[in-house]
Amino acid sequence: MQPYKVLVTIEALQMKSPPRAERERILSFLESLANHPGLSGDYTERDDAGRSVQIKIVGDFALTFWADHAVKEVKVTKIETADRN
């Protein structure tokens, strides 16, 4: 199986810069999405378009993503500090 492309939005890249160890964990998770695009997050929500999106907690950050199987891409729409409530 050919790996999917992982695309990250500009908004996701405008997050608070994580410490190096956190950044490496985030990059590792993003790389894993290329080979496992159907990976489930820790939570599922609906975005503004009504699409089901996955939310994965990686260290102190929450990553929101969804797989577009038609074009073999995983779209990462948010990377933000995780809510620890």
N, CA, C and O atoms as a GROMACS GRO file, in nm:
protein
  340
    1MET      N    1   0.084  -0.120   0.000
    1MET     CA    2   0.000   0.000   0.000
    1MET      C    3   0.088   0.125   0.000
    1MET      O    4   0.179   0.138   0.081
    2GLN      N    5   0.059   0.214  -0.090
    2GLN     CA    6   0.134   0.339  -0.098
    2GLN      C    7   0.092   0.430   0.018
    2GLN      O    8  -0.027   0.443   0.048
    3PRO      N    9   0.189   0.492   0.085
    3PRO     CA   10   0.153   0.580   0.197
    3PRO      C   11   0.069   0.699   0.152
    3PRO      O   12   0.082   0.748   0.039
    4TYR      N   13  -0.016   0.745   0.241
    4TYR     CA   14  -0.095   0.865   0.216
    4TYR      C   15  -0.005   0.988   0.238
    4TYR      O   16   0.096   0.979   0.308
    5LYS      N   17  -0.042   1.099   0.179
    5LYS     CA   18   0.021   1.227   0.211
    5LYS      C   19  -0.044   1.278   0.338
    5LYS      O   20  -0.164   1.259   0.359
    6VAL      N   21   0.033   1.342   0.422
    6VAL     CA   22  -0.021   1.405   0.542
    6VAL      C   23  -0.007   1.555   0.521
    6VAL      O   24   0.104   1.607   0.508
    7LEU      N   25  -0.121   1.624   0.517
    7LEU     CA   26  -0.124   1.768   0.494
    7LEU      C   27  -0.162   1.839   0.622
    7LEU      O   28  -0.255   1.798   0.692
    8VAL      N   29  -0.089   1.946   0.653
    8VAL     CA   30  -0.113   2.022   0.775
    8VAL      C   31  -0.152   2.164   0.734
    8VAL      O   32  -0.082   2.227   0.655
    9THR      N   33  -0.262   2.214   0.788
    9THR     CA   34  -0.309   2.349   0.754
    9THR      C   35  -0.218   2.455   0.816
    9THR      O   36  -0.148   2.430   0.914
   10ILE      N   37  -0.221   2.573   0.758
   10ILE     CA   38  -0.144   2.686   0.811
   10ILE      C   39  -0.187   2.714   0.955
   10ILE      O   40  -0.104   2.741   1.041
   11GLU      N   41  -0.318   2.707   0.981
   11GLU     CA   42  -0.369   2.733   1.115
   11GLU      C   43  -0.309   2.636   1.216
   11GLU      O   44  -0.277   2.674   1.329
   12ALA      N   45  -0.294   2.510   1.176
   12ALA     CA   46  -0.236   2.411   1.266
   12ALA      C   47  -0.090   2.443   1.294
   12ALA      O   48  -0.042   2.418   1.405
   13LEU      N   49  -0.020   2.497   1.198
   13LEU     CA   50   0.121   2.530   1.216
   13LEU      C   51   0.143   2.656   1.299
   13LEU      O   52   0.255   2.684   1.341
   14GLN      N   53   0.038   2.732   1.321
   14GLN     CA   54   0.049   2.855   1.399
   14GLN      C   55   0.035   2.830   1.549
   14GLN      O   56   0.017   2.923   1.627
   15MET      N   57   0.043   2.704   1.589
   15MET     CA   58   0.030   2.669   1.730
   15MET      C   59   0.150   2.721   1.810
   15MET      O   60   0.253   2.757   1.754
   16LYS      N   61   0.132   2.724   1.940
   16LYS     CA   62   0.242   2.755   2.030
   16LYS      C   63   0.351   2.651   2.006
   16LYS      O   64   0.323   2.532   2.000
   17SER      N   65   0.473   2.695   1.993
   17SER     CA   66   0.584   2.603   1.963
   17SER      C   67   0.609   2.508   2.082
   17SER      O   68   0.638   2.553   2.192
   18PRO      N   69   0.598   2.378   2.057
   18PRO     CA   70   0.620   2.283   2.166
   18PRO      C   71   0.768   2.261   2.193
   18PRO      O   72   0.851   2.289   2.106
   19PRO      N   73   0.802   2.213   2.311
   19PRO     CA   74   0.941   2.175   2.339
   19PRO      C   75   0.985   2.067   2.240
   19PRO      O   76   0.902   1.998   2.181
   20ARG      N   77   1.115   2.052   2.222
   20ARG     CA   78   1.170   1.960   2.122
   20ARG      C   79   1.116   1.817   2.135
   20ARG      O   80   1.079   1.756   2.035
   21ALA      N   81   1.111   1.764   2.257
   21ALA     CA   82   1.063   1.626   2.276
   21ALA      C   83   0.917   1.614   2.232
   21ALA      O   84   0.880   1.514   2.170
   22GLU      N   85   0.835   1.713   2.264
   22GLU     CA   86   0.694   1.712   2.223
   22GLU      C   87   0.684   1.721   2.071
   22GLU      O   88   0.605   1.650   2.009
   23ARG      N   89   0.765   1.809   2.011
   23ARG     CA   90   0.762   1.825   1.866
   23ARG      C   91   0.797   1.693   1.796
   23ARG      O   92   0.735   1.658   1.696
   24GLU      N   93   0.895   1.621   1.850
   24GLU     CA   94   0.933   1.492   1.792
   24GLU      C   95   0.820   1.390   1.805
   24GLU      O   96   0.798   1.311   1.714
   25ARG      N   97   0.749   1.391   1.917
   25ARG     CA   98   0.634   1.300   1.934
   25ARG      C   99   0.523   1.333   1.835
   25ARG      O  100   0.462   1.244   1.778
   26ILE      N  101   0.498   1.463   1.816
   26ILE     CA  102   0.397   1.505   1.720
   26ILE      C  103   0.437   1.463   1.579
   26ILE      O  104   0.355   1.408   1.505
   27LEU      N  105   0.562   1.487   1.540
   27LEU     CA  106   0.609   1.448   1.407
   27LEU      C  107   0.601   1.297   1.387
   27LEU      O  108   0.564   1.250   1.279
   28SER      N  109   0.636   1.222   1.489
   28SER     CA  110   0.628   1.077   1.480
   28SER      C  111   0.484   1.032   1.457
   28SER      O  112   0.458   0.943   1.376
   29PHE      N  113   0.390   1.093   1.529
   29PHE     CA  114   0.249   1.058   1.509
   29PHE      C  115   0.203   1.095   1.368
   29PHE      O  116   0.134   1.017   1.303
   30LEU      N  117   0.241   1.213   1.321
   30LEU     CA  118   0.204   1.255   1.186
   30LEU      C  119   0.259   1.159   1.081
   30LEU      O  120   0.190   1.126   0.985
   31GLU      N  121   0.382   1.114   1.100
   31GLU     CA  122   0.442   1.018   1.008
   31GLU      C  123   0.366   0.885   1.010
   31GLU      O  124   0.351   0.820   0.907
   32SER      N  125   0.319   0.845   1.128
   32SER     CA  126   0.244   0.720   1.137
   32SER      C  127   0.111   0.727   1.062
   32SER      O  128   0.061   0.625   1.014
   33LEU      N  129   0.054   0.847   1.052
   33LEU     CA  130  -0.072   0.863   0.978
   33LEU      C  131  -0.056   0.831   0.830
   33LEU      O  132  -0.152   0.787   0.766
   34ALA      N  133   0.062   0.853   0.775
   34ALA     CA  134   0.086   0.825   0.633
   34ALA      C  135   0.066   0.676   0.603
   34ALA      O  136   0.012   0.641   0.498
   35ASN      N  137   0.110   0.591   0.693
   35ASN     CA  138   0.099   0.446   0.673
   35ASN      C  139  -0.026   0.386   0.734
   35ASN      O  140  -0.064   0.274   0.701
   36HIS      N  141  -0.091   0.460   0.823
   36HIS     CA  142  -0.211   0.411   0.892
   36HIS      C  143  -0.318   0.521   0.891
   36HIS      O  144  -0.353   0.574   0.997
   37PRO      N  145  -0.369   0.558   0.772
   37PRO     CA  146  -0.462   0.670   0.763
   37PRO      C  147  -0.595   0.648   0.834
   37PRO      O  148  -0.666   0.744   0.863
   38GLY      N  149  -0.630   0.525   0.861
   38GLY     CA  150  -0.755   0.496   0.930
   38GLY      C  151  -0.741   0.493   1.081
   38GLY      O  152  -0.833   0.452   1.152
   39LEU      N  153  -0.627   0.538   1.129
   39LEU     CA  154  -0.600   0.538   1.273
   39LEU      C  155  -0.707   0.617   1.347
   39LEU      O  156  -0.743   0.728   1.307
   40SER      N  157  -0.757   0.560   1.454
   40SER     CA  158  -0.857   0.629   1.536
   40SER      C  159  -0.789   0.720   1.636
   40SER      O  160  -0.680   0.689   1.685
   41GLY      N  161  -0.853   0.830   1.666
   41GLY     CA  162  -0.804   0.919   1.770
   41GLY      C  163  -0.857   0.876   1.905
   41GLY      O  164  -0.916   0.769   1.919
   42ASP      N  165  -0.835   0.959   2.003
   42ASP     CA  166  -0.888   0.935   2.136
   42ASP      C  167  -1.035   0.979   2.145
   42ASP      O  168  -1.111   0.932   2.230
   43TYR      N  169  -1.072   1.070   2.056
   43TYR     CA  170  -1.209   1.123   2.052
   43TYR      C  171  -1.249   1.141   1.906
   43TYR      O  172  -1.165   1.154   1.818
   44THR      N  173  -1.380   1.141   1.883
   44THR     CA  174  -1.435   1.172   1.752
   44THR      C  175  -1.534   1.285   1.768
   44THR      O  176  -1.615   1.285   1.860
   45GLU      N  177  -1.525   1.384   1.679
   45GLU     CA  178  -1.619   1.496   1.679
   45GLU      C  179  -1.662   1.522   1.535
   45GLU      O  180  -1.614   1.458   1.442
   46ARG      N  181  -1.754   1.616   1.519
   46ARG     CA  182  -1.796   1.661   1.386
   46ARG      C  183  -1.738   1.801   1.364
   46ARG      O  184  -1.744   1.886   1.453
   47ASP      N  185  -1.683   1.824   1.245
   47ASP     CA  186  -1.632   1.958   1.215
   47ASP      C  187  -1.745   2.045   1.160
   47ASP      O  188  -1.860   2.003   1.157
   48ASP      N  189  -1.711   2.166   1.118
   48ASP     CA  190  -1.812   2.261   1.069
   48ASP      C  191  -1.884   2.210   0.944
   48ASP      O  192  -1.998   2.250   0.917
   49ALA      N  193  -1.820   2.122   0.869
   49ALA     CA  194  -1.882   2.065   0.748
   49ALA      C  195  -1.964   1.941   0.779
   49ALA      O  196  -2.023   1.881   0.688
   50GLY      N  197  -1.968   1.901   0.907
   50GLY     CA  198  -2.042   1.782   0.947
   50GLY      C  199  -1.963   1.653   0.930
   50GLY      O  200  -2.017   1.544   0.949
   51ARG      N  201  -1.837   1.666   0.896
   51ARG     CA  202  -1.749   1.551   0.874
   51ARG      C  203  -1.699   1.498   1.009
   51ARG      O  204  -1.673   1.575   1.101
   52SER      N  205  -1.686   1.369   1.019
   52SER     CA  206  -1.631   1.306   1.139
   52SER      C  207  -1.480   1.325   1.139
   52SER      O  208  -1.412   1.286   1.044
   53VAL      N  209  -1.427   1.385   1.246
   53VAL     CA  210  -1.283   1.406   1.259
   53VAL      C  211  -1.233   1.338   1.385
   53VAL      O  212  -1.306   1.323   1.482
   54GLN      N  213  -1.109   1.297   1.381
   54GLN     CA  214  -1.045   1.231   1.494
   54GLN      C  215  -0.962   1.332   1.571
   54GLN      O  216  -0.903   1.423   1.513
   55ILE      N  217  -0.959   1.317   1.702
   55ILE     CA  218  -0.876   1.401   1.788
   55ILE      C  219  -0.786   1.308   1.867
   55ILE      O  220  -0.834   1.223   1.942
   56LYS      N  221  -0.657   1.326   1.850
   56LYS     CA  222  -0.558   1.242   1.917
   56LYS      C  223  -0.476   1.328   2.011
   56LYS      O  224  -0.425   1.433   1.972
   57ILE      N  225  -0.463   1.283   2.136
   57ILE     CA  226  -0.380   1.353   2.233
   57ILE      C  227  -0.239   1.298   2.221
   57ILE      O  228  -0.215   1.178   2.235
   58VAL      N  229  -0.146   1.388   2.193
   58VAL     CA  230  -0.004   1.352   2.182
   58VAL      C  231   0.071   1.442   2.280
   58VAL      O  232   0.091   1.561   2.254
   59GLY      N  233   0.110   1.386   2.393
   59GLY     CA  234   0.174   1.467   2.497
   59GLY      C  235   0.076   1.571   2.548
   59GLY      O  236  -0.032   1.538   2.595
   60ASP      N  237   0.116   1.697   2.538
   60ASP     CA  238   0.032   1.808   2.585
   60ASP      C  239  -0.050   1.871   2.473
   60ASP      O  240  -0.108   1.978   2.492
   61PHE      N  241  -0.056   1.805   2.358
   61PHE     CA  242  -0.123   1.863   2.242
   61PHE      C  243  -0.235   1.774   2.190
   61PHE      O  244  -0.229   1.652   2.200
   62ALA      N  245  -0.337   1.838   2.133
   62ALA     CA  246  -0.449   1.768   2.070
   62ALA      C  247  -0.439   1.794   1.920
   62ALA      O  248  -0.432   1.909   1.876
   63LEU      N  249  -0.437   1.686   1.841
   63LEU     CA  250  -0.429   1.696   1.696
   63LEU      C  251  -0.562   1.652   1.637
   63LEU      O  252  -0.611   1.544   1.668
   64THR      N  253  -0.620   1.735   1.552
   64THR     CA  254  -0.746   1.704   1.486
   64THR      C  255  -0.716   1.670   1.341
   64THR      O  256  -0.646   1.745   1.272
   65PHE      N  257  -0.769   1.555   1.294
   65PHE     CA  258  -0.738   1.511   1.158
   65PHE      C  259  -0.851   1.426   1.103
   65PHE      O  260  -0.936   1.377   1.176
   66TRP      N  261  -0.848   1.411   0.971
   66TRP     CA  262  -0.942   1.321   0.904
   66TRP      C  263  -0.875   1.268   0.778
   66TRP      O  264  -0.792   1.336   0.717
   67ALA      N  265  -0.913   1.148   0.739
   67ALA     CA  266  -0.856   1.084   0.621
   67ALA      C  267  -0.948   1.105   0.502
   67ALA      O  268  -1.068   1.079   0.508
   68ASP      N  269  -0.890   1.154   0.393
   68ASP     CA  270  -0.961   1.170   0.266
   68ASP      C  271  -0.914   1.056   0.176
   68ASP      O  272  -0.817   1.070   0.102
   69HIS      N  273  -0.984   0.943   0.185
   69HIS     CA  274  -0.941   0.822   0.115
   69HIS      C  275  -0.948   0.836  -0.036
   69HIS      O  276  -0.874   0.768  -0.107
   70ALA      N  277  -1.035   0.922  -0.087
   70ALA     CA  278  -1.049   0.940  -0.231
   70ALA      C  279  -0.920   0.990  -0.295
   70ALA      O  280  -0.889   0.956  -0.409
   71VAL      N  281  -0.845   1.072  -0.221
   71VAL     CA  282  -0.720   1.128  -0.276
   71VAL      C  283  -0.597   1.081  -0.200
   71VAL      O  284  -0.486   1.130  -0.223
   72LYS      N  285  -0.616   0.985  -0.108
   72LYS     CA  286  -0.508   0.928  -0.028
   72LYS      C  287  -0.429   1.036   0.047
   72LYS      O  288  -0.307   1.046   0.036
   73GLU      N  289  -0.505   1.115   0.126
   73GLU     CA  290  -0.446   1.220   0.208
   73GLU      C  291  -0.508   1.218   0.347
   73GLU      O  292  -0.626   1.186   0.363
   74VAL      N  293  -0.428   1.254   0.445
   74VAL     CA  294  -0.478   1.278   0.580
   74VAL      C  295  -0.463   1.427   0.604
   74VAL      O  296  -0.353   1.482   0.590
   75LYS      N  297  -0.572   1.492   0.640
   75LYS     CA  298  -0.572   1.636   0.661
   75LYS      C  299  -0.568   1.665   0.811
   75LYS      O  300  -0.657   1.623   0.886
   76VAL      N  301  -0.465   1.735   0.854
   76VAL     CA  302  -0.452   1.776   0.993
   76VAL      C  303  -0.498   1.921   0.999
   76VAL      O  304  -0.434   2.010   0.942
   77THR      N  305  -0.608   1.944   1.068
   77THR     CA  306  -0.670   2.076   1.067
   77THR      C  307  -0.640   2.159   1.190
   77THR      O  308  -0.653   2.282   1.188
   78LYS      N  309  -0.601   2.093   1.299
   78LYS     CA  310  -0.569   2.167   1.422
   78LYS      C  311  -0.461   2.094   1.500
   78LYS      O  312  -0.460   1.971   1.508
   79ILE      N  313  -0.371   2.172   1.556
   79ILE     CA  314  -0.277   2.124   1.657
   79ILE      C  315  -0.282   2.230   1.765
   79ILE      O  316  -0.241   2.344   1.743
   80GLU      N  317  -0.330   2.192   1.881
   80GLU     CA  318  -0.348   2.291   1.988
   80GLU      C  319  -0.317   2.228   2.123
   80GLU      O  320  -0.313   2.106   2.136
   81THR      N  321  -0.296   2.313   2.221
   81THR     CA  322  -0.272   2.263   2.356
   81THR      C  323  -0.395   2.186   2.401
   81THR      O  324  -0.508   2.234   2.390
   82ALA      N  325  -0.371   2.066   2.453
   82ALA     CA  326  -0.482   1.979   2.497
   82ALA      C  327  -0.547   2.037   2.621
   82ALA      O  328  -0.481   2.092   2.710
   83ASP      N  329  -0.678   2.024   2.625
   83ASP     CA  330  -0.755   2.066   2.742
   83ASP      C  331  -0.745   1.953   2.844
   83ASP      O  332  -0.788   1.842   2.816
   84ARG      N  333  -0.692   1.980   2.957
   84ARG     CA  334  -0.668   1.877   3.059
   84ARG      C  335  -0.772   1.879   3.170
   84ARG      O  336  -0.739   1.852   3.286
   85ASN      N  337  -0.899   1.910   3.136
   85ASN     CA  338  -1.006   1.912   3.238
   85ASN      C  339  -1.054   1.774   3.270
   85ASN      O  340  -1.143   1.757   3.353
   0.00000   0.00000   0.00000
